[in-house]
């Protein structure tokens, strides 16, 4: 089975919400998708070009002195997105450089390992703070339909719970490391 371009589906999903420029797509990815999905300009623009050629999107206008192209989803693009949404989601392996490093850190000084865990914990604390801010902003936003809000809230809640679990795991692991290395 050929690998599917998942970037295409992320972009179709964003364009299904509203016409957007490549820059808008990147900004949405960084703000809303960043906790679970990553898109960069190196994926976005080639994918937009391919989707344009395949008839899944169209140019709907230009903005900022005709320099930025705004794209919209076509009926063909909507159908492709709907077919993908209906497919079974396969479990993907998690790749974490942090976990790989931790697994092989037994030769490292304990203070280095603890510092690494504390830094990892800080990242997840920042994520929780960011998600709570997004949740607050979402509650204030009247431009988004109640139906759409339900789905955004669900994704944010999953991010919050996931990061809170990582924080608890970090605390337990740091405590365990300190106990193990205490004379």
C-alpha positions as CSV (number, residue, x, y, z in Angstrom):
1,X,0.0,0.0,0.0
2,X,1.4,3.4,-1.0
3,X,1.9,6.0,1.7
4,X,-0.6,8.7,1.7
5,X,0.4,12.3,1.9
6,X,-1.0,13.2,5.3
7,X,0.0,16.8,4.8
8,X,-2.6,17.0,2.0
9,X,-5.4,16.0,4.4
10,X,-4.2,18.5,7.0
11,X,-4.3,21.2,4.3
12,X,-7.7,20.1,3.0
13,X,-9.1,20.2,6.5
14,X,-7.9,23.7,7.0
15,X,-9.1,24.9,3.6
16,X,-12.5,23.2,4.4
17,X,-12.8,25.7,7.3
18,X,-11.9,28.8,5.2
19,X,-10.0,29.8,2.2
20,X,-6.4,30.4,3.1
21,X,-2.9,31.4,1.9
22,X,0.1,29.1,2.4
23,X,1.1,31.5,5.2
24,X,-2.4,31.2,6.8
25,X,-2.1,27.4,6.7
26,X,1.3,27.4,8.4
27,X,0.0,29.8,11.1
28,X,-3.0,27.6,11.7
29,X,-0.8,24.6,11.9
30,X,1.5,26.3,14.4
31,X,-1.3,27.6,16.6
32,X,-4.0,24.8,16.5
33,X,-2.3,21.6,15.2
34,X,1.1,21.9,16.9
35,X,0.3,19.6,19.8
36,X,-0.3,16.7,17.5
37,X,0.7,17.6,13.9
38,X,3.5,19.5,12.2
39,X,3.4,21.2,8.9
40,X,6.2,23.3,7.5
41,X,6.5,25.5,4.4
42,X,8.6,22.7,2.7
43,X,5.5,20.5,2.8
44,X,2.8,23.1,2.4
45,X,3.8,24.7,-0.9
46,X,4.6,21.6,-2.9
47,X,1.4,20.0,-1.6
48,X,-0.6,23.0,-2.5
49,X,0.9,22.9,-6.0
50,X,0.1,19.2,-6.4
51,X,-3.5,19.6,-5.1
52,X,-4.0,22.5,-7.4
53,X,-2.9,20.3,-10.4
54,X,-5.1,17.5,-9.1
55,X,-8.2,19.8,-9.0
56,X,-8.7,19.4,-5.2
57,X,-8.2,23.2,-4.6
58,X,-8.5,26.3,-6.6
59,X,-7.0,29.8,-6.4
60,X,-9.8,32.0,-5.0
61,X,-8.0,35.3,-4.9
62,X,-4.8,37.1,-4.2
63,X,-4.1,39.3,-1.1
64,X,-1.4,41.8,-0.1
65,X,-0.7,43.5,-3.4
66,X,-1.4,40.3,-5.3
67,X,1.7,38.5,-3.8
68,X,-0.1,36.0,-1.6
69,X,-2.4,33.4,-3.3
70,X,-5.5,32.4,-1.4
71,X,-6.7,28.8,-2.0
72,X,-10.1,27.2,-1.5
73,X,-11.2,23.6,-1.5
74,X,-13.1,22.2,-4.5
75,X,-15.9,19.6,-4.4
76,X,-13.3,17.0,-5.5
77,X,-11.1,18.1,-2.5
78,X,-14.1,17.9,-0.1
79,X,-14.9,14.4,-1.4
80,X,-11.3,13.3,-0.9
81,X,-11.3,14.7,2.6
82,X,-14.6,13.0,3.5
83,X,-13.3,9.7,2.1
84,X,-10.1,10.0,4.2
85,X,-12.1,11.0,7.4
86,X,-14.2,7.8,6.9
87,X,-11.2,5.5,6.6
88,X,-9.9,3.5,9.6
89,X,-7.1,5.3,11.4
90,X,-4.1,3.1,11.8
91,X,-2.0,3.3,14.9
92,X,1.3,5.0,14.2
93,X,4.4,4.3,16.1
94,X,5.5,7.1,18.4
95,X,9.0,8.4,17.7
96,X,10.4,10.3,20.7
97,X,14.1,11.3,20.7
98,X,13.6,12.1,24.4
99,X,12.4,8.6,25.3
100,X,15.2,7.1,23.2
101,X,17.8,9.1,25.0
102,X,16.3,8.3,28.4
103,X,16.3,4.6,27.7
104,X,20.0,4.7,27.0
105,X,21.0,7.2,29.7
106,X,22.2,4.7,32.4
107,X,25.8,5.7,31.7
108,X,25.0,9.4,32.3
109,X,25.5,11.2,35.6
110,X,22.2,11.3,37.5
111,X,22.2,15.1,37.7
112,X,22.2,15.2,33.8
113,X,19.3,12.7,33.6
114,X,17.3,14.6,36.2
115,X,18.0,17.9,34.3
116,X,16.8,16.3,31.1
117,X,13.6,15.2,32.8
118,X,13.0,18.6,34.4
119,X,13.5,20.3,31.0
120,X,11.0,17.8,29.4
121,X,8.6,18.5,32.2
122,X,8.9,22.3,31.6
123,X,8.0,21.8,27.9
124,X,4.8,19.9,28.9
125,X,3.9,22.5,31.5
126,X,4.2,25.2,28.8
127,X,2.0,23.1,26.6
128,X,-0.7,22.8,29.2
129,X,-0.6,26.6,29.7
130,X,-0.8,27.2,26.0
131,X,-3.8,24.7,25.7
132,X,-5.6,26.4,28.6
133,X,-5.1,29.8,26.9
134,X,-6.5,28.4,23.7
135,X,-9.4,26.9,25.6
136,X,-10.1,30.4,27.1
137,X,-9.8,32.1,23.7
138,X,-12.2,29.5,22.2
139,X,-14.8,30.3,24.9
140,X,-14.6,34.0,24.0
141,X,-14.9,33.4,20.2
142,X,-18.3,33.8,18.8
143,X,-17.2,33.4,15.2
144,X,-16.9,29.6,15.4
145,X,-20.0,27.4,15.3
146,X,-21.0,25.4,18.4
147,X,-20.5,22.2,16.4
148,X,-17.0,23.1,15.5
149,X,-16.2,24.3,19.1
150,X,-17.1,20.8,20.3
151,X,-14.4,19.2,18.2
152,X,-11.7,21.8,19.0
153,X,-12.5,21.5,22.7
154,X,-12.1,17.7,22.5
155,X,-8.7,18.0,20.8
156,X,-7.6,20.6,23.4
157,X,-8.8,18.5,26.3
158,X,-6.8,15.5,25.0
159,X,-3.7,17.6,24.8
160,X,-4.2,18.9,28.3
161,X,-4.8,15.5,29.8
162,X,-1.9,14.0,27.8
163,X,0.6,16.7,28.9
164,X,-0.6,16.5,32.5
165,X,0.1,12.8,32.5
166,X,3.6,13.4,31.2
167,X,4.1,16.0,34.0
168,X,3.1,13.4,36.6
169,X,5.3,10.8,35.0
170,X,8.2,13.2,35.0
171,X,7.7,14.0,38.7
172,X,7.6,10.2,39.6
173,X,10.6,9.5,37.5
174,X,12.6,12.4,38.9
175,X,11.7,11.3,42.4
176,X,12.7,7.7,41.6
177,X,16.1,8.9,40.1
178,X,16.8,11.0,43.2
179,X,16.0,8.1,45.5
180,X,18.2,5.8,43.5
181,X,21.1,8.1,43.6
182,X,20.8,9.3,47.2
183,X,23.7,7.8,49.3
